[in-house]
Amino acid sequence: MGVTFPGPMRQDEVWSGFFERHYNGSRKGLAKRIFENSGVVSRHGAVNPLLEDASSWSTAKRMGRYLTEALPLGKDAVSSALDAAGLRPDEIGLFVVCSCTGYATPGLDILLARDLGMAPTTQRLFIGHMGCYAALPGLGAATDFVSARGRPAVLLCLELTSLHVQPPSEDPQQIVAHALFSDAAAAVVLVPSAAGQTVAEIAAVTDTATADHMTWDVTDLGFRMGLSPKVPDVLSIYVADLVGDLLSRHGLTLADVDGWAVHPGGPRILDVVRDRLELPESALAESRGTLAEHGNCSSPTVLLIIDALRRRAAGPPKNTVALAFGPGLTLYGTLLRG
């Protein structure tokens, strides 16, 4: 794995230095409480609102900045992952890139493959607008390629949510998005056989009846998030069955899982997963720690938590369940064994 971040920002400084003025109206008190209760202590931004106010930028300007910032971040993350795996870029058979915060053609997959020195025959797959859960279907596509072709693959998840600060609004959903979201890049190398964690299975469930609960609309002023407070309630309906079925197919129970990588869409989502699965609070230490240190980075976040689990002092888990959620509403689960 390889992870990289743009410049750090403290949540309290971002509030007092920008968003306190941004929401200087009837919603100021609510906005302050949301920022304080977000679970975020520090985060990262390619566009730091203390230095640049992007809220009035056109979508075209934001997309131009996306390429400028994304290429070096993506290159660093993939290079670090390849170095850790002991592989050259020209040995990669498939390059999967997930990103929903910017678009360009040629895309990041092509430009990074060029800059990294991947072979002209390297296959590429770009996954966009799956949002926070994109890492797990991306991991599934890469795993299937490695299993079928016997060649290494790389998955890169890269999001620059800081590009999409919206104009001042009375909408509490926008306040929540501004309080939670952050920037990051995370890359994973998968190889046919080696010591380490194995992707055992990936499962999913989607409730299309609640598709309007989470949206990501392209506007003239960037991409605007819609985030209903009902999201945790919907996830609570499905998470126990998805995890139980996933584990039972491999002869495992909840007691056999010693690593939980739960996407921190917000503190309440983590609470719902904990309660529905009857987990001890300690099981979510890495998930809450990642939210506190890095914020919600959308698709890279679950990979950051997996990386934190792999580096914990007691050693990497034997059985990890990764969970991520996003538009659909969709819930993805992955079982890693190692």
N, C-alpha and C positions, 0 to 999 in steps of 0.2 A: 504494500500500500504506500501511497504518497499523498500528503495533504499540504495545502498552502492557502494563505489568507492575504487579502489586502490589508491596509492599515487598521490598527486597533482603535476602538472608541469605547469610552465608558458610558453606560446607559444613563447615569445621572447627569453627566456632562452634556450628552446629546439632548436630554430633556431641557436642562436649564439654559443651554446655549442656543437651542433652535426651536424645539417643539413647544416649549412654553409660550413663545411668541406666535408660533404657527397656529396654535389653538387658543389664542387670546380672545375668547368669547364665552358663550354660555356653556361650551363643552370643556372648558379648561380644567375644571375640577375633576370631571370624569376622566379626562385624558391623563391627568397626573396620577390618578389611582390606577389606571390601566398600566401605565409605564412602571409604576412602583411594584405592582403585583404580577408582572409578566414572567418573573423567574429569571430574567436576563440581567446580568451584572455588567458584562462587557460583550462587545461584538465587533464586527469588521465591516468596513465599507470602502469600495473602490471610489465612491463619491461620499466624502465626509460632509454632512450638512453644516458642520461648524465652519467649513471653509467654502462650500459651494451650495447654493440653494437650487436644486434641480427641479423644484416643483412646477416651474413654468416652462421647462424645456419641452420642445417638440419631440415627438416620437423619433423623428429622423435624427435629431441631435443625440438622443439617448442611444440609438442603435449604433451610431458612429463611435460613441464612447465605449459601448459594449465591446466592440472588436479591439479597440486600443487597450482596454484593461484585461479582457479575457485571454488573449493570446499568451502573454507572459505567465499568467497564473496557471493556465492549462498546461503549458510547456513544463513549468516547474513541477507540478503535481505528477505528470506522467513520467518525466525523467527520473524523479525520486522513486517512483514505484518500479520502473524498469531496473534502476540501479540495485534496488533491494532484491529484485528477483534474479539479478545477474544475467539480464537479457539485453540484446541490442534492439533498437527500434526496428531494424529491417527483418527481425525474426518474428514480428507480430503478424498473425494471420487475419485478425479482425480487430477493428478499432471502433468501439461504441462510445458515443458522446450523448449525454443527457443535459439539456438546458432549456428552460422555458422563459428566461428573462431577457433574451436577445436573439436576433436572427440576422443572418447575412448569407449571401450566396456569391461565391463559394463559402461554405459553412466552416465552423470550427473544426469539424472532422477533416476536411480537406486541407485547410491552412495549417493545422497542427501536424498532420501527417507529413506535410511538406517540410515544415520547420524542424521537426524531430528527426527527419531522415528515414521515415518508414518506406518500405518497398512500394514501387508502383502497383504491385499486385495485391497489396494489403486491401482487404475488404473493409467497408465502413458502413456504419449504421448510425443515423442521427435520430434521437428521440426527443421530441419537443411537446410542450403543453401537457405533460402528465403530472407536472408539479412535484409535490413533496415525495411521492412514492416512486418516482421514475427510476431510482437506483435499483430497485428490486426486479422489475421486468428487464431492465438493462443487464443486470447480473444474470438473469435467466437466459437471455439471448446469447450472452458471451459464454455461459456454461454449456449451452447446447452446441455451440460452434466447436468449443474445445473437445467436447465428448465425441462429436461426429467426425471432426477433421484431424484430431490429434495434434493441433497446433495451438500456440499461445494466443490469448486475446487480452485486450486492455479495455477497461471501462473507465470513463471519465465523467464525473458529474460536476458541473460548474454553474453557479448561479450568482448573478449580480443584482440582488433585489434593491440595492441602494440607488440604482438608476431610476427607480419608479416611485419616488416620493411624489405624492399627489398634492394638488392645491388644498388649502384649508377647507375643511368640510365638517358638517355637523354629524356625519355618519360615523357611528361608533365602530363599524367594521373596518373603516380606514384607520382609525386610531389603533385598534388592535394590531392590524398589519404593520403599521409603523413602529409599534412597540416591540414586536417580535422578530421581524425578519432581518437577515444578515447575509453576508457574502462569504463564499468559500469555494474551493476546488478540491476534490478528492478523487484519486485514481486507484484502481485495483487491477493487478495482473493475475490472470488465471492461466494455469499450465496443466497439461494432461495428467501428470503424476509428479507429486513432490510432497515433502513433509509440510504440514500446515493444515489449514481448515479446508474441508470439502463441502461444496454446495450440494446438500442431499436432496432438497426439493424446494420448489417455490409454488405457493398457492395464492389464490386471490378470490375475492368476492366483491361484487359491485351492486349497489342499490340505486338503480337509475331513477327510481321514484323521488330520490332526494338530490337529483343532479343540480338543482338550483341552490343548494346549500353552500357550495364552494365554486367560485368562478374566478376567471382571470381574463379580463376583457382588454382588448387592444383599443386604446383611445388615441385621440390626437395629442394627448399629454401623457404618453407612456402607457403602461399596463396597470389596470386597476383591479385590486383584489376584492372579491366578495366572500365574506366568511361568516356564515350564520352561527349564532350561539348554540344551535341545535346539533352541530356536528358531533360533539362528544356523545350525545344521547343516541344518535344513529350508530356510531361505532360500538357502543355498549351492547347493541343487539347482536352483533355478529362476531365480536372478537373471541369470545370463549369457544364457540363452535369451530371457528377457523383454526385456532391454535390446537384445540383438542383433537380435531380430525387430522391435522398435519402431523402431530406427534404420534398418534395411534398407528398411522401407516408405517411408522418406523419402529414400532414396539416400544415407544417411550411415553412417559407421563410428564406432567408438570414438574414433578419432583426430580426428574432427570435433567432438567434444564438448569445449567449453572451460569448462563450468560443471557441477559435480556437487553436487546438493542431496540428500544421503543422510540419511534420518531416523536420528538417533543413539539407537537403542533401548538402546544401551550400547556401550562400547568394542569389544567382541568382534564385534558386528554390523558396525561400520565396518571392522574388520579383514577380515571375511569378504567384504564387498563389494569392498574394495580388492584382495584376493587373487584372487577369482574373475574380476574384470574386468581384472586385471593393470594396475591404475592406480598411478601414482606417489603416494606419501604426500601430496604437495602438493595433489593433486586433492581431498582431503578436509579441507583446511585450514578451510574455512568450517563444515563439519559438526562437526569436533572443537571448533572455536572456539565454536560455538553451544552445544554440550554443556557446555563448560567455563564459559561465562559465564551460561547460562540454565538448564542442566539439560535433562532430557527433559520437555517441556511437553505431551506427547501431540499432539493434532491441530494446534495452531499451529506446531509445531517446524519442519516442512519449509518453511512459509511464512517463518519467521524466517531460515532458511538462504538461501532464494531472495532475500530482501531484502538479506542480507549480500552475496550475489554481485552484486546490482545496484549496490551501493554501493562495490565494491572499487576501489582506486586505479587499476587498469589499465582500468577501464571495465566495463560489463556484458557478460556472455558473449553470443556469437552463438547458440550452441546449448547449452541447459541440459537435463540429465536430472535429474528429481526422482524419488526413490524413497522409499516409505514402507511400513511393515509393521504388521500388527495381527492381531486375532482372525480365525480362519478355518482355518488360518493363511493370511493374504492378503498378497500383494505387489502394490502399485500402482506404475506407472511413468508419468511424464508427460514429454513433449518440449515444451520452450518454445523458440521461435525468435525472434530479434530482431536 
